[in-house]
Amino acid sequence: FPNEVARVVFTDHGTVDTIGDNFLCDTSVMEVEFMGFTGVSRLGTNFLRGNKFLQGLDLGPLSNVKFIGCGFLSRCTRLASLVLPPHAIHINMEFLYGCCALTTLDLTPLRAVEVIQHRFMAGCSGLTHLDLTPLASVQHIGG
């Protein structure tokens, strides 16, 4: 896949179950959009990791995502806004690791999350507000 892409649009009609590991890892993508991507249930390890240009991402349309892989969005240094998938159950390690431009994060969509692995949001030096109240369903946090 090319190292520099201005815009990536995911379109699907319910046939894709997984966005693969390392897909768009260490690439320079400025915009990502999900249109009709209702069938996907897993976001792979390191998906979008290390992106230096992505400033916002709306995962709201990914209504069937249950699993978010290791390193998803880690080291996306310009990521300032994020809408989370509404039905995620398992968030693997290093989710949002090093996203220093992120100042607030609405965890409200994560009402069903059960597992958050270690280094969740570690290194998010710009974070000024985080309300963990919506995470009432969490059964395991950390290692």
Secondary structure, 3 states (H helix, E strand, C coil): CCCEEEEEEEECCCCCCEECCCCCCCCEEEEEEEECCCCCCEECCCCCCCCCCCCEEECCCCCCCCEECCCCCCCCCCCCEEECCCCCCEECCCCCCCCCCCCEECCHHHCCCCEECCCCCCCCCCCCEECCHHHCCCCEECC
